[in-house]
Amino acid sequence: MEGDESRFVDLVKELVHRFLCSSSSHFNSQNPSASQEYNQALKFALRILSSRMSPSISSDDFAMAESIKRRLAAAGKSSEALTFADLYSKFSLKTGPGSVSNKWAVLYLLKTISEDRDAKKSKLPNGISNAFLDSAFTGGLPTLFERGETSVGARGIKTLSNSFTVSAISNGVDDLESSLGNVRGVRGLNNLEMNRGNRDLTDSSDNFVYLSDSMKNLTGLGKSSKDSKMKELMEKQYSGGVLMVAKDPENIRDMAYKEFAEMTKDENDVSEVVLVRDILYTSQGIDGKYVKFDEKADAYVFSERVNMPRATRIMVLKLCELGWLFRKVKGYITERIERLPAEDVGTVGQAFCAALQDELSEYFKLLAVLEAQAMHPIPLVSENASSGNYLSLRRLSVLFSEPMVKMQLMALLVENLKVLKGGAMAGAIHMHARHGDPLVNDFMKKLLRRVCSPLFEMVRAWVLEGELDDIFSEFFVLSQPVKAESLWNDGYRLHGAMLPSFIPQALAQRILRTGKSINFLRVCCEDRCWADVATEAAAAAGTSTQRGGLGYVNTDALETLVAEAAKRIDKHLLDVIYKKYKFREHCLAIKRYLLLGQGDFVQYLMDVVGSELSEAANSISSFKLAGLLESAIRSSNAQYDDPDVLDRLRVKMMPHNPGDTGWDVFSLEYDARVPLNTVFTESVMSRYLRIFNFLWKLRRVEHVLIGVWKTMKPSCVTTRAYIKLPDAIRVQLILTSRKCQVLWGEMNHFVSNLQYYIMFEVLEVSWSNFSKEVEIAEDLDDLLTAHEKYLHSIVEKSLLGDQSQNLKQVLFNLFDLILRFRSHADRLYEGIYELQSRTTHASLDKARSHRPSNKKLSEPNLWLGEGRKDLTKRAGEFLRSMGQDIDDMAKEYSSVFKGFISQLSIQQHIDLKFLMFRLDFTEFYSQFRPRDIMF
């Protein structure tokens, strides 16, 4: 190894000797001055070879080749640029043994030679090689001047020989020693070299100043204009600067930067180290030495006496923004913690504060690392400055970039979430998470995982256990104390303000229904099997029934759990309702007894209570009516129904007004106990009562017409009695009876068709649709919806809806006319019975003993003691009077009925069109227009 070094030194000596000999014919190695010149040249050559000089550009062969091609193309040598590109492609593809490994260096050499040639052609022979000049400015060796250049310094600079270029190397070098002497002749350079080992900046600063003055005083660079231009170039490039020799820490470049640091001290009253320390203090909410927080301005400000460049001041204040944001976040956390356990904070608010505190803990860790780095002094700007473990303002601005973003987000959240809590708070944070920046998105999701943890725990407990542990009213499900029968409809509801935006409305409704179902099973149905069903649902969803099984990142798992739990619990609830509490059987019982579907029971009941209900309402005993109801049940097929069903059927007397009879206040009710009263609520039963009263009145009218028919049938009025009457009376009697029968026929036609429509088109069709919907119901809400639809259909089709109130009033007027017709018919045939009895000379007592009497309508002693002539007169007057009354009633009935038909034709419900068709199938009434009808 040592032999190789000795051989290397010998070769360098030989090369320097040949250079000096070829550059000067008078060079003699025996001459002492020549020997000194030789030693200096040898020293310079060894310095070049041992230096770490490198160009100021990156070592990229492709970029260098592109630069050469662009240079050729800019010079108008497109063909040469294409030729070079072809040669470079072949050159770059050559690999393996014998190929050039450092291709970039070869290309850089070619480019440097080209630049040297271009400099000569541009009539600047005394210029400086651009490539070598670049190397000098970036820490390379001194640049050699070209041949023929003359410089005069403080001590004088001799004539330099031809330029030190690649072409000159081939012909030998000129007077290298003279060139080196001239370069070193510049005052200050030798002093700088002697002081290389001395690190005292004060001693070296004089050398820098003097060297600068010497470079400014360079004259005589040529007697021509070219020399003047070269002088200007030298003054422009080297004014106030130094020539770099090498890239090592002991270079004079360090001294220059130290001088620059001393110069900048005059502009700053505060060092950068102190400013960094103050920024670290403000980042923790603590006032620094020079940077303090102003409460009035709500910002960090500098002391007015501090002298500082504007750029530095702006940078420091910008970095202090982090401390201002930190104070906002820290103040929010402190305020919330001090108010615990306040209702407006809640568990979600506590989780939010905990998440912010965790982020601040990470932030404090970063500040601890930065404080440790701030202990190291800030080095001067040099080639190794970027690798030092120190902290400057610019480094701090880079290191604070990510914490600044996070702190801005936290400050924005605490500003927007001051008045929010629970699900509303989680939803607001979720809206900020919908951001395109991955940093913001990840930070918000991390925050949401902590914040939503209490919320998802409430959801888990609600859908699997039916527990609503929400003492701060943060959950989107609200509960209120109600009776058992109102638990499903009024006990729980959604709180829209607390519903997070990441939970859809449909999912929230399913969550609400699942928890309600569990509580309904537990409270109303007294069922305990729901716990096993909930465990099966959690197992099917793949989640645990324990705490912490759900989170913000597991929204899909939440939907799966809710879907499985809802499906199984709802099915179990319907099974309990159908099987244990016999929902279908009770619905059928209501149809039979409240909707009068059990015909034999209704007919017998009307027969046994008819006489009792004809009395005044205030004189009727409810206990007696209950006994009659029990008698009707035992006398009909109703006796074979379930005893539990019959036990629920009861008599109800509605509030009555003065003058009301028992028919106006009598009704039946069905006792729907828990949990059936969830379906059959008070409002539902009140609508059933309305339907019952309508159907009961319709059945009463039908029953009255049947009673009139029994009175009018031919077996009751014999035609043999008419033969003994005078012809005038006989004709008048027949006409009056026929008028009564015709009016009865019209009334019976209307009532029969209306009865058929109600019983078959309304009740049976609605029941069929209801039964189908019950079969496909998936939850209790579906069951309630089906029943509501069933009841609404009956009310609307039975002319009891809000849109049919006028028509209902007309219909009830028709019912009243039919009941009045009953009294007229009874009075007419009571008189006929009397006339028949007198004409046959039968005993009055015997005749009355076999005929029913009506005290209000008949006058049994009216014709007693009268002679035949008087009897005939009285009979004529009576028949004329009854005929007139029947005519008046027929006209009134016809007018009201036509009004009913006219209003029925404009009803919107499609089923009412069928009723119209049944009543007017001969189109007899359609010829009357609504304007022709009088009410």
VONU-799627 format. One record per residue (C-alpha): x, y, z. Coordinates in steps of 0.001 Angstrom, whole numbers, padded with zeros to 6 digits, always signed. Layout:
BEGIN
XYZ;...
This chain:
BEGIN
+000000+000000+000000;+002811+002387+000915;+004591+001486-002325;+001541+002470-004341;+001363+005841-002578;+005067+006498-003239;+004630+005545-006883;+001567+007875-007102;+003604+010820-005688;+006458+010137-008093;+004099+010151-011061;+002607+013500-009925;+006090+014978-009545;+007008+013822-013030;+003821+015286-014490;+004337+018690-012778;+007942+018775-013947;+006911+018143-017535;+004184+020778-017345;+006635+023389-016114;+009248+022448-018674;+006790+022567-021562;+005295+025876-020437;+008614+027707-020049;+011811+027119-022001;+013822+028980-019318;+012779+026653-016540;+015800+025164-014765;+015339+022860-011841;+018802+023835-010473;+017742+027434-010073;+016505+028142-006511;+013635+030278-007721;+012600+027569-010155;+012815+025023-007364;+010482+027149-005259;+008075+027458-008202;+008213+023691-008688;+007387+023041-005031;+004428+025383-005164;+003077+023796-008356;+003525+020311-006876;+001705+021375-003752;-001156+022794-005844;-001417+019640-007945;-001536+017391-004900;-004163+019656-003427;-006302+019305-006538;-006002+015535-006548;-006780+015180-002838;-009713+017619-002794;-013391+016702-002635;-014385+019122-005356;-017684+018343-007034;-019869+020193-009521;-022980+022072-008354;-025290+019837-010356;-026634+016373-009705;-024813+013377-011165;-027512+012321-013602;-026215+011143-016971;-029637+011340-018626;-030146+014937-017451;-026640+015847-018621;-027319+014324-022031;-030582+016225-022310;-028744+019457-021392;-026203+018887-024166;-028969+018156-026690;-030835+021299-025714;-027628+023333-026019;-027019+021986-029524;-030627+022557-030550;-030554+026147-029197;-027396+026799-031248;-029237+025709-034399;-027384+022408-034716;-030368+020106-034914;-028576+017466-036988;-025685+017364-034527;-028225+017071-031658;-029802+014037-033366;-026358+012523-033959;-025465+013048-030312;-028734+011482-029188;-027998+008391-031284;-024445+008146-029943;-025657+008619-026367;-028226+005834-026712;-025493+003445-027853;-023134+004722-025157;-025689+004277-022362;-026526+000737-023450;-022937-000437-023204;-022448-002382-019983;-020183-005061-018693;-016372-005402-018788;-014562-002690-020726;-017440-000210-020513;-017378+003158-018795;-019071+002995-015429;-019114+006733-014658;-020858+007879-017821;-022010+011114-016228;-018392+012281-015693;-017550+011737-019346;-020596+013745-020455;-019765+016488-017983;-016202+016671-019320;-017476+016988-022886;-019865+019742-021878;-017078+021633-020035;-014782+021448-023069;-017597+022710-025263;-018234+025645-022927;-014513+026526-022970;-014493+026547-026744;-017637+028653-026879;-016022+031147-024493;-013066+031569-026864;-015345+031982-029886;-017379+034650-028096;-014294+036904-028059;-013724+036599-024351;-010270+035040-024249;-009616+036456-020833;-012839+034979-019397;-013187+032311-016843;-014337+028797-017567;-017990+028582-016516;-017714+025044-015283;-014709+025756-013122;-016309+028974-011925;-019371+027026-010793;-017150+024615-008950;-015407+027440-007199;-018643+029012-006016;-019869+025686-004639;-016797+024950-002634;-014363+023844-005385;-010782+024872-006078;-009728+028333-007330;-010368+029034-010981;-007352+029398-013255;-007221+032431-015537;-006599+031973-019211;-003371+032745-021035;-002524+036312-021806;-004454+037788-018854;-002718+040479-016813;-003865+041503-013345;-002467+044112-011037;-003098+043819-007351;-001754+045437-004245;+001475+043481-004638;+001186+042947-008398;+000200+040004-010457;+002370+038861-013316;+001227+037877-016743;-000606+034611-016751;+000156+032048-019385;-002289+030345-021722;-005490+029008-020174;-005443+025833-018140;-007743+023882-020421;-007938+020445-021834;-006375+021574-025120;-003493+023208-023284;-002745+019978-021496;-001959+018265-024783;+000621+020971-025725;+002032+021366-022223;+001333+024040-019669;+002836+027512-019554;+004665+028780-016540;+002547+027078-013873;+004764+028447-011144;+004307+032010-012366;+000538+031537-012477;+000454+030151-008985;+002614+032967-007723;+000377+035531-009281;-002699+033951-007738;-001099+033818-004338;+000163+037335-004795;-003269+038652-004048;-002939+040023-000545;-004918+038138+002011;-004978+034696+000431;-001637+033695+001923;-002798+035035+005281;-005967+033001+005031;-003949+029881+004376;-001707+030565+007306;-004750+030995+009554;-006503+027825+008454;-005766+026156+011726;-006849+029207+013728;-010649+029245+014293;-010714+032836+015631;-013253+034682+013550;-011922+038117+014626;-008434+037513+013225;-009751+036103+010015;-012272+038861+009353;-009521+041339+008497;-008198+038959+005878;-011665+038692+004334;-012027+042466+004198;-008585+042995+002728;-009080+040217+000192;-012312+041864-000912;-010580+045219-001311;-007818+043585-003325;-010291+041966-005684;-012034+045302-006164;-008713+046988-007036;-007859+044505-009761;-006792+046597-012802;-004914+046085-015961;-006781+043025-017033;-006067+044097-020583;-005456+047186-022598;-008371+046407-024866;-012115+046539-024271;-011983+042808-023660;-009807+043355-020602;-012251+045969-019297;-015153+043546-019624;-013173+040888-017794;-012479+043323-014980;-016187+044092-014631;-016958+040383-014589;-014406+039758-011857;-015669+042652-009757;-019280+041448-010151;-018522+037832-009308;-015995+038295-006501;-016965+041604-004903;-017161+041066-001142;-016742+037301-001483;-014066+034666-001152;-012769+031880-003316;-013531+028467-001924;-010891+025812-001855;-012602+022638-000594;-015717+021302+001088;-014371+020668+004523;-015337+022077+007915;-012120+024057+008187;-012719+025910+004948;-012934+029657+004825;-016587+029259+003872;-017351+028739+007545;-015559+031946+008310;-017716+033778+005790;-020893+032490+007355;-019631+033434+010774;-019025+036912+009501;-022593+036932+008139;-023900+035829+011514;-022070+038684+013206;-023570+041123+010730;-027154+039886+011353;-026732+040278+015112;-026944+044002+014646;-030493+043632+013217;-031864+041265+015935;-032215+042045+019609;-033230+038439+020235;-031323+035379+019111;-033024+032589+017213;-032435+030181+020104;-034436+032404+022437;-037222+032756+019904;-037427+028986+019510;-037602+028631+023267;-040414+031214+023465;-042387+029438+020722;-042112+026156+022599;-043447+027912+025686;-046346+029494+023820;-047160+026135+022257;-047959+024944+025779;-050051+028001+026629;-047229+029597+028663;-045969+033128+028083;-042421+033390+026828;-039786+036008+027550;-040576+038122+024521;-043815+036592+023223;-046792+036955+025563;-050532+036401+025303;-052712+039518+025166;-056184+038870+026600;-057706+041918+024915;-056346+041110+021481;-056861+037364+022036;-053518+036681+020398;-049803+036338+021108;-047889+039609+020630;-044252+040795+020714;-042908+043373+023055;-042690+046707+021240;-039094+047210+022318;-037859+044095+020555;-035979+044853+017324;-036469+042107+014767;-036723+041732+010980;-040244+041723+009637;-039877+038249+008089;-038754+036757+011396;-041567+038480+013262;-044172+037130+010844;-042760+033602+011130;-042759+033692+014929;-046335+034982+015109;-047440+032333+012646;-045867+029623+014799;-047549+031114+017873;-050915+030304+016291;-050397+026755+017536;-050278+028029+021109;-053433+030084+020577;-055244+026999+019298;-053878+024976+022211;-055352+027454+024676;-058770+027091+023014;-058714+023301+023212;-057274+023149+026706;-059775+025724+027985;-062676+023696+026574;-061433+020520+028268;-060901+022269+031591;-064323+023901+031506;-066100+020618+030747;-064249+018683+033421;-065061+021301+036048;-068791+021059+035196;-068974+017277+035568;-071331+015588+036113;-073473+018237+034413;-076307+017082+032190;-075196+019209+029236;-071822+017401+029150;-072947+013787+029163;-071003+010621+028472;-070395+011477+024825;-069022+014855+025868;-066779+013138+028403;-065528+010756+025717;-064850+013737+023453;-062828+015452+026183;-060905+012222+026789;-060120+011918+023072;-058923+015532+022974;-056800+014901+026058;-055181+011904+024364;-054339+014038+021338;-052851+016664+023630;-050756+013957+025308;-049292+013032+021934;-048753+016727+021317;-046878+017066+024624;-044640+014153+023655;-043695+015995+020469;-042970+019159+022452;-040740+017162+024819;-038686+015923+021872;-038498+019418+020427;-037381+020858+023772;-034584+018309+023871;-033501+019356+020377;-033704+023020+021353;-030926+022407+023886;-028454+021984+021015;-026968+025210+019597;-027971+026276+016126;-024904+025788+013828;-023919+028112+011047;-025301+027449+007618;-022851+025043+005958;-022839+021847+004028;-023405+019791+007188;-026030+022044+008768;-029008+020071+007526;-027917+016925+009314;-027454+018447+012755;-029772+017669+015681;-030816+021234+016438;-033999+023310+016257;-034394+026500+014251;-037419+028576+013293;-037627+027032+009839;-037296+023510+011198;-039940+024336+013775;-042329+025523+011053;-041902+022191+009268;-042286+020116+012418;-045369+022090+013460;-047198+021586+010149;-049036+018377+011111;-049737+019361+014760;-051038+022681+013434;-053586+020914+011232;-054742+018676+014081;-054945+021555+016533;-056948+023603+014035;-059385+020731+013672;-059724+020322+017433;-060219+024058+017911;-062851+024082+015187;-064657+021191+016840;-064663+022693+020329;-065975+025953+018884;-068832+024252+017020;-069708+021681+019698;-070125+023963+022689;-073911+023640+022780;-074145+020074+021449;-074167+016789+023262;-074842+013106+022708;-075807+011966+019246;-075907+015541+017942;-072247+015966+018886;-071249+012689+017241;-073160+013649+014098;-071446+017045+013915;-067999+015431+014204;-068997+012923+011511;-069817+015773+009129;-066278+017139+009591;-064874+013664+008859;-066280+013786+005335;-063104+015435+004027;-060870+014735+001058;-057636+015239+002973;-056459+011813+004245;-054869+013434+007318;-058123+015145+008294;-060190+012066+007506;-057998+009727+009563;-057819+012145+012476;-061607+012573+012593;-062215+008837+012383;-059783+008245+015242;-061624+010886+017245;-065021+009416+016372;-064016+005965+017576;-063613+007389+021050;-066560+009782+020941;-069087+007262+019593;-068147+004535+022041;-070837+005507+024647;-073406+005969+021888;-072828+002545+020367;-072887+001007+023818;-076366+002496+024306;-077456+001001+020980;-076104-002428+021954;-077826-002382+025347;-081085-001216+023775;-081355-003768+020961;-080113-006742+023006;-081322-005989+026525;-084011-003351+026147;-082140-001167+028621;-082098+002601+028144;-079233+003831+030310;-079390+007480+029272;-079337+009679+032338;-078093+012708+030342;-080644+012432+027479;-077958+011812+024841;-079516+008847+023056;-081782+009235+020050;-084445+007125+021802;-086512+008882+024460;-088660+007192+027084;-091453+008549+029233;-093492+007005+032054;-096831+005705+030761;-099337+003019+031577;-098827-000491+030306;-101469-000164+027602;-099682+002922+026199;-096175+001519+026402;-095870+000647+022729;-097500+003740+021274;-096394+006420+023717;-093628+004961+025881;-090751+005446+023447;-090051+007727+020521;-087183+008941+018375;-085403+012140+019329;-084488+013568+015935;-082085+016166+017337;-079926+013412+018862;-079895+011136+015821;-076336+011047+014376;-076031+011654+010667;-074200+008352+010133;-077262+006365+011317;-080023+006374+008641;-083607+007083+009610;-084739+003581+008629;-082052+001993+010826;-083009+004275+013719;-086649+003208+013407;-085625-000438+013479;-083446+000165+016541;-086370+001888+018261;-088784-000944+017437;-086366-003675+018574;-085912-002143+022014;-089641-001470+022303;-090369-005091+021475;-088106-006304+024275;-089704-003947+026801;-093182-004875+025569;-092423-008564+026056;-090987-007948+029478;-093581-005490+030849;-096830-006224+029028;-096514-009868+028024;-094538-010975+031096;-092314-013037+028835;-088724-013975+029690;-087723-015924+026598;-086623-012786+024769;-083178-012992+026404;-082417-016264+024626;-083661-014786+021376;-081354-011760+021802;-078380-014044+022442;-079164-015992+019279;-079393-012741+017319;-075977-011582+018570;-074449-014954+017692;-075994-014847+014210;-074633-011330+013665;-071154-012379+014775;-070937-009841+017602;-070675-010191+021331;-073386-009365+023801;-070763-007896+026120;-069800-004241+026317;-067451-002831+023698;-068582-005110+020904;-069548-002227+018605;-067827+000945+017455;-067753+003683+014843;-065679+001576+012480;-068190-001296+012818;-071261+000388+011335;-071833-002637+009088;-071721-004886+012147;-074238-002588+013826;-076678-002886+010908;-076260-006658+010858;-076850-006926+014618;-079941-004719+014498;-081365-006646+011533;-080857-010040+013209;-082174-008872+016574;-085219-007183+015039;-086111-010205+012926;-085943-012688+015791;-087448-010550+018546;-090330-009342+016363;-091131-012890+015357;-091089-013994+018994;-093371-011096+019954;-095936-011982+017288;-095862-015607+018360;-096650-014565+021915;-099475-012271+020758;-101024-014874+018468;-100643-017997+020584;-100528-016960+024207;-102952-014057+024021;-105082-015287+021055;-105151-012078+019097;-107001-013542+016104;-109750-015014+018291;-110364-011704+020018;-110528-009849+016697;-113153-012350+015504;-115139-011927+018736;-115223-008158+018236;-116455-008697+014697;-119214-011005+015893;-120510-008980+018819;-119532-005354+018321;-119944-005410+014557;-123108-007547+014870;-121811-010409+012797;-123460-013089+014974;-126977-012867+013482;-128918-015124+015855;-127414-013443+018885;-128252-009954+017562;-131825-010893+016695;-132505-012480+020078;-130862-009603+021907;-133025-007085+020089;-136120-009048+020898;-135415-009353+024624;-134221-005796+025220;-136738-004073+022894;-139359-003432+025526;-136791-002348+028073;-135043+000057+025697;-138338+001730+024812;-138347+003281+028261;-136679+006550+029177;-132891+006322+029369;-132692+007513+032954;-135021+004783+034131;-133160+001818+032662;-131078-000447+034902;-127684-001525+033596;-127794-004671+035737;-131065-005712+034159;-129634-005166+030666;-126585-007244+031624;-128917-010062+032613;-130745-009782+029294;-127393-009911+027500;-126485-013087+029354;-129881-014534+028397;-129282-013698+024726;-125880-015402+024845;-127314-018603+026364;-130167-018643+023846;-127910-018380+020747;-124854-020093+019329;-122706-017573+021186;-122857-019890+024183;-120276-022138+022498;-117588-019438+022295;-114546-019295+024542;-115603-018297+028084;-112733-015793+028201;-114242-014082+025156;-117786-014051+026553;-116523-012743+029868;-115110-009675+028108;-118465-008755+026496;-120345-006191+028569;-123222-003688+028391;-122326-000019+028298;-124749+002871+028787;-123569+006029+027077;-124218+009500+028485;-127761+010546+027751;-129680+013756+027308;-133199+014543+028531;-135777+012830+026363;-133459+010022+025198;-134709+006447+025300;-132795+003284+025944;-132285+002792+022217;-130209+005998+022129;-127817+005053+024929;-127504+001280+024747;-124243-000239+023457;-121892-003180+023922;-118210-003007+024778;-115338-005488+024701;-112770-005521+027480;-109368-005753+025758;-106832-006285+028521;-103042-006024+028482;-101349-006610+026077;-104277-006604+023627;-105175-003076+024619;-102049-001999+022752;-104032-002736+019590;-107489-002057+020970;-106762+001299+022538;-109380+003689+023884;-109457+005625+020625;-109842+002384+018673;-112672+001182+020916;-114398+004553+020590;-114457+004045+016828;-115780+000540+017332;-118511+002132+019470;-119432+004517+016647;-119672+001611+014239;-121760-000390+016731;-124216+002484+017245;-124675+002837+013494;-125124-000899+012948;-127415-001149+015985;-129616+001607+014617;-129660-000039+011200;-130654-003339+012805;-133343-001589+014831;-134801-000056+011659;-134742-003452+010024;-136391-004954+013096;-139102-002248+013025;-139900-002903+009369;-140178-006599+010102;-142622-005797+012917;-144697-003618+010555;-144794-006445+008046;-146075-008813+010683;-148891-006357+011387;-149777-005826+007730;-149693-009415+006528;-153089-010694+005161;-153599-013242+007891;-154027-010431+010400;-156533-008418+008384;-159299-010605+006982;-161044-009540+003843;-164421-010909+005067;-164845-007904+007304;-164557-005546+004354;-167694-007026+002743;-169953-005770+005528;-168527-002191+005271;-170116+000431+003105;-168559+000713-000340;-167058+004147+000270;-165427+003049+003498;-164250-000198+001990;-162597+001538-000978;-160998+004118+001272;-159699+001404+003601;-158141-000521+000723;-156485+002609-000680;-155062+003627+002671;-153706+000123+003334;-152147+000041-000112;-150445+003408+000446;-148986+002065+003661;-147780-001114+001984;-146181+000804-000921;-144301+003102+001471;-143193+000104+003488;-141913-001512+000302;-139795+001518-000556;-138382+001659+002947;-137729-002055+003047;-135962-001909-000330;-133626+000792+000943;-132909-000828+004317;-132394-004311+002858;-129874-003111+000267;-128083-000923+002784;-127931-003839+005217;-126534-006118+002529;-123935-003514+001530;-122760-002989+005113;-122604-006661+006059;-120997-008007+002883;-119376-005201+000912;-117964-003478+003978;-117522-005803+006938;-116708-009072+005199;-114412-007593+002561;-112527-005533+005144;-112197-008587+007401;-110824-010674+004545;-108173-008056+003736;-107298-007695+007392;-106827-011456+007801;-104425-011535+004850;-102332-008675+006205;-102173-010281+009654;-100700-013397+008086;-097832-011474+006448;-097159-009063+009330;-093496-009135+010425;-093699-007038+013566;-096152-005416+015906;-096110-002177+013931;-097254-004073+010852;-100041-005598+012924;-101133-002203+014204;-101022-000786+010699;-103148-003640+009359;-105743-003184+012108;-105819+000573+011609;-106355+000076+007904;-109144-002420+008632;-110931-000070+011002;-110476+002924+008711;-111956+000968+005810;-115103+000149+007827;-115555+003725+009008;-115143+005242+005554;-117340+002721+003743;-120057+002926+006409;-120530+006649+005791;-119020+007475+009184;-115932+009273+007926;-115250+012975+008119;-116013+013447+004437;-119393+011723+004755;-120871+013646+007655;-123593+015318+005570;-124537+012051+003975;-124633+010349+007366;-126993+013009+008678;-129342+012455+005736;-129169+008708+006352;-130097+009139+010003;-133019+011333+008927;-134213+008420+006815;-133916+006128+009836;-136024+008546+011896;-138696+008639+009183;-138847+004849+009161;-139290+004812+012937;-142073+007401+012611;-143640+005279+009910;-143829+002457+012430;-146051+004596+014685;-148340+005573+011782;-148646+001977+010640;-149439+000800+014142;-152087+003489+014508;-153646+002640+011136;-153941-001046+011765;-155096-000547+015313;-158017+001427+013897;-158643-001244+011274;-158789-003862+014035;-161344-001768+015898;-163426-001282+012760;-163264-004990+011978;-164354-005812+015504;-167375-003459+015451;-168529-004545+012060;-168619-008195+013074;-170519-007337+016314;-167944-009247+018318;-167426-008631+021922;-165125-005694+022412;-163455-007202+025466;-162881-010500+023701;-161528-008797+020620;-159129-006688+022680;-157970-009704+024645;-156681-011289+021455;-155092-008193+019933;-152111-006153+021114;-152910-002631+022115;-150882+000540+021931;-152021+003193+024352;-150250+005987+022574;-151472+005236+019066;-154962+003686+019463;-158140+004923+021053;-159993+001714+021957;-163094+003441+023327;-163350+005848+020411;-166255+004140+018727;-167991+002578+021678;-171620+003456+022060;-171806+004736+018500;-174498+003697+016048;-173876+002327+012602;-174273+005691+010950;-171924+007367+013335;-169510+004425+013006;-169368+004853+009263;-168755+008568+009628;-166015+008122+012169;-164347+005404+010060;-164334+007657+007001;-162750+010518+008923;-160125+008229+010459;-159128+006664+007130;-158952+010052+005393;-156760+011370+008186;-154436+008346+008098;-154301+008456+004317;-153287+012086+004449;-150592+011379+007070;-149200+008512+005009;-149151+010698+001895;-147290+013420+003736;-144779+010918+005113;-144314+009359+001674;-143559+012763+000176;-141123+013588+002972;-139437+010222+002684;-139190+010524-001089;-137643+013973-000820;-135071+012918+001787;-134270+009712-000028;-133670+011543-003302;-131348+013883-001432;-129497+010872-000104;-129184+009432-003608;-127943+012719-005046;-125204+013055-002411;-124282+009408-002681;-123531+009807-006383;-120832+012392-005757;-118954+010456-003081;-115309+009682-003878;-115104+006209-002369;-115408+003520-005028;-117458+001143-002848;-120156+003774-002389;-120668+003635-006148;-121779+000013-005744;-124275+001062-003060;-125655+003652-005456;-126033+000996-008112;-127902-001336-005768;-130310+001344-004598;-131025+002740-008046;-130557-000260-010310;-133704+000751-012299;-132389+004345-012640;-135652+005600-011219;-133956+008096-008945;-131222+009159-011377;-133694+011300-013317;-133752+013740-010423;-130968+016264-010434;-129508+017613-007204;-130999+021076-007812;-134498+019597-008024;-134297+017985-004615;-135617+019683-001546;-134351+018945+001912;
